[in-house]
Amino acid sequence: MKRRFVRRLVPLVTAIAALTALPTASVAQGTQPRPPGSHRQFAVGPQYDSTHVYVEPGTEQAFAASWVATFGGTTIGPNATQVTPTPSRTLSELILSPVGTLSVFDYTTPVPHPFGTERTGWLVTDLDQAVRAARADGAAVTVAPFADPIGRDAVVQFPGGINAQLYVHTTPPSYPGLASVPESRLYLSPDAVGAFLRSYLAFTQGRVVSDDRRADGTTIGLPGTTYRLLRLTSGFGTTTIAVTDGHLPHPFGRELTGYGVPDLGATLKRAKDAGASVLWGPVSAGGRDSATVRFPGGYIAEIHTDR
């Protein structure tokens, strides 16, 4: 009886083995999706990754003058142009400063949705491949590739609602290196941060530099409290993530980028002399002196000196 059972079992095991081998064959033929983050690096350099600044109508010149007086740098533009796939008009200006690149938009028409929600523009080596990789790594393509006056663009959204514009230029740009790499500043909930990290780190091929689960809340306007603070790095620059319950005082969560300077006090004096206002700070916490500043036109930025 036992031998008959074994004889019947052998063909069954063989059949199961044949069936389970089929997905392996599909992988070899390339029909199985690739693992997240297994693509090549698409980043070009942090000086080509600009913060998108949408200023209040009619304030582009005041903002640019204030920024350059505070940090130094040069401007390209402004030019009246259309930078969206549907009809619109904006004054567009590029600011190349030692602490980061800014793409400034002063719209003379309503801003088409979803533009104005993207935080940054990232120069990539290949737009179509980058869009496919972003999808495979868990991001949504919220604006499909489209042509602009000097190249092509698309907008992707990472889990947690974090939008980034990807772009290429018909003629590759050449910008000077940065004195300090700016930090993209994100605020996420505990529910969203895990999915965001998996997608964002896979696409950017980045890594976590530090994860402080008891960071001093003074830096985000909440003295006497703690929060989780992550710092990431990749070819697209640096990213800081504040993981909070969303109970944030103004203006925290409104600042898109943090800028490193050698002397915070001197920088704040230049900013105030150039028409900016200090909304919070300066404060000292976590080995950093920092302040939150509003520039003419409404752009809010964090400025810091690491000790």
Residue pairs with C-beta under 8 A, 6 or more apart in sequence:
23 32
26 32
33 136
34 136
36 136
36 137
36 138
36 198
36 199
36 202
37 137
37 201
37 202
37 203
37 205
39 129
39 133
39 136
40 125
40 129
41 125
41 205
41 235
42 122
42 124
42 125
42 126
42 129
42 130
42 133
42 166
42 203
42 235
43 49
43 122
43 123
43 124
43 125
43 204
43 205
43 234
43 235
43 236
44 123
44 124
44 125
44 235
45 123
45 177
45 235
46 100
46 178
46 181
46 182
46 235
46 236
46 237
46 238
47 96
47 101
47 175
47 176
47 177
47 178
48 101
48 122
48 123
48 173
48 175
49 101
49 120
49 121
49 122
49 123
49 236
49 237
50 94
50 100
50 101
50 102
50 103
50 120
50 121
51 100
51 101
51 102
51 103
51 119
51 120
51 182
51 184
51 256
51 257
52 102
52 103
52 105
52 118
52 119
52 120
52 121
52 165
52 256
53 63
53 102
53 103
53 104
53 105
53 256
53 297
53 299
54 105
54 107
54 111
54 116
55 63
55 104
55 105
55 106
55 296
55 297
55 298
55 299
56 297
56 298
57 106
57 107
57 108
58 106
59 106
59 296
59 297
59 298
60 78
60 91
60 93
60 104
60 106
60 297
61 78
62 275
62 296
62 297
63 104
63 295
63 296
63 297
63 299
64 75
64 78
64 93
64 95
64 104
65 274
66 271
66 274
66 275
66 276
66 295
66 296
67 73
67 95
67 97
67 102
67 274
67 295
68 74
68 75
68 95
68 97
69 270
69 273
69 274
70 267
70 270
70 271
70 274
70 276
70 295
71 97
71 98
71 99
71 259
71 261
71 267
72 97
72 98
73 95
73 96
73 97
73 98
74 95
74 96
75 93
75 94
75 95
75 96
76 93
76 94
76 96
77 91
77 92
77 93
77 94
77 104
78 91
78 92
78 93
78 104
78 106
79 91
79 92
79 93
80 89
80 90
80 91
80 92
80 108
81 89
81 90
81 92
81 149
82 88
82 89
82 90
82 148
82 149
83 90
83 92
83 105
83 148
83 149
83 153
84 111
84 112
84 115
84 146
85 112
85 143
85 146
86 112
87 109
87 112
88 107
88 109
88 110
88 111
88 112
88 115
89 107
89 108
89 109
90 105
90 106
90 107
90 108
90 109
90 111
91 105
91 106
91 107
91 108
92 103
92 104
92 105
92 106
93 103
93 104
93 106
94 101
94 102
94 103
94 104
95 101
95 102
95 104
96 175
96 176
98 178
98 179
98 180
99 178
99 179
99 180
99 182
99 259
99 260
99 261
100 178
100 180
100 181
100 182
100 257
100 259
101 175
101 178
103 121
105 111
106 297
114 142
114 143
114 155
114 163
115 143
115 155
117 163
118 155
118 163
118 164
118 165
119 162
119 163
119 164
119 184
119 256
120 164
120 165
120 184
120 256
121 153
121 164
121 165
121 166
121 167
122 164
122 165
122 166
122 167
122 236
123 167
123 168
123 169
123 173
124 130
124 166
124 167
124 168
125 168
126 168
127 145
127 152
127 153
127 154
127 166
127 167
127 168
128 145
130 154
130 166
131 141
131 144
131 145
131 154
131 156
131 166
133 203
134 141
134 156
134 166
134 203
135 141
137 199
137 202
137 203
138 158
138 159
138 195
138 198
138 199
138 202
139 156
139 157
139 158
139 159
139 199
139 203
140 156
140 157
141 154
141 155
141 156
141 157
142 155
142 156
142 157
142 163
143 153
143 154
143 155
143 165
144 154
145 152
145 153
145 154
146 152
146 153
146 154
148 167
150 169
150 170
150 171
151 167
151 168
151 169
151 170
152 167
152 168
153 165
153 166
153 167
154 165
154 166
154 167
155 163
155 164
155 165
155 166
156 163
156 164
156 166
157 163
157 164
158 164
158 196
158 199
158 200
158 203
159 192
159 195
159 196
159 198
159 199
160 186
160 188
160 189
160 192
160 193
160 195
160 196
161 192
162 186
162 188
162 196
162 200
180 259
180 260
180 261
181 237
181 238
181 260
182 237
182 238
182 257
182 258
182 259
182 260
183 231
183 237
183 238
183 239
183 240
183 257
183 258
183 259
183 260
183 302
184 237
184 238
184 239
184 240
184 256
184 257
185 239
185 240
185 242
185 255
185 256
185 257
185 258
185 302
186 196
186 239
186 240
186 241
186 242
187 241
187 242
187 244
187 246
187 248
187 252
187 253
188 196
188 241
188 242
188 243
188 244
189 243
189 244
189 245
189 246
190 228
190 243
190 245
193 228
193 230
193 241
193 243
196 241
197 208
197 230
200 206
200 232
200 239
201 207
201 208
201 232
201 234
204 232
204 234
204 235
204 236
205 234
205 235
206 232
206 233
206 234
206 235
206 236
206 239
207 232
207 233
207 234
208 230
208 231
208 232
209 231
209 232
209 233
209 238
210 229
210 230
210 231
211 228
211 229
211 230
211 231
212 228
212 229
212 230
212 286
213 226
213 228
214 226
215 226
215 227
215 228
215 229
215 242
215 285
215 286
216 223
216 226
216 285
216 286
217 223
217 224
217 225
217 226
217 227
218 283
218 285
219 283
219 285
219 286
219 288
219 290
220 227
220 242
220 244
220 248
220 252
221 248
221 249
221 252
221 280
222 247
222 248
222 249
227 242
227 243
227 244
228 242
228 243
228 244
229 240
229 241
229 242
229 243
229 286
230 240
230 241
230 243
231 238
231 239
231 240
231 241
232 238
232 239
232 240
232 241
233 239
240 258
242 252
250 279
251 279
251 280
251 292
251 294
251 300
252 280
252 292
254 300
255 292
255 300
255 301
255 302
256 299
256 300
256 301
257 301
257 302
258 290
258 301
258 302
258 303
258 304
259 301
259 302
259 303
259 304
260 304
260 305
260 306
261 267
261 303
261 304
261 305
262 305
263 305
264 282
264 289
264 290
264 291
264 303
264 304
264 305
265 282
267 303
268 278
268 282
268 291
268 293
268 303
271 278
271 293
271 295
271 303
272 278
275 295
275 296
276 293
276 294
276 295
276 296
277 293
277 294
278 291
278 292
278 293
279 292
279 293
279 294
279 300
280 291
280 292
281 289
281 290
281 291
281 292
282 289
282 290
282 291
283 289
283 290
283 291
284 307
287 306
287 307
288 304
288 305
288 306
288 307
289 304
289 305
289 307
290 302
290 303
290 304
290 305
291 302
291 303
291 304
292 300
292 301
292 302
292 303
293 300
293 301
293 302
293 303
294 300
295 301
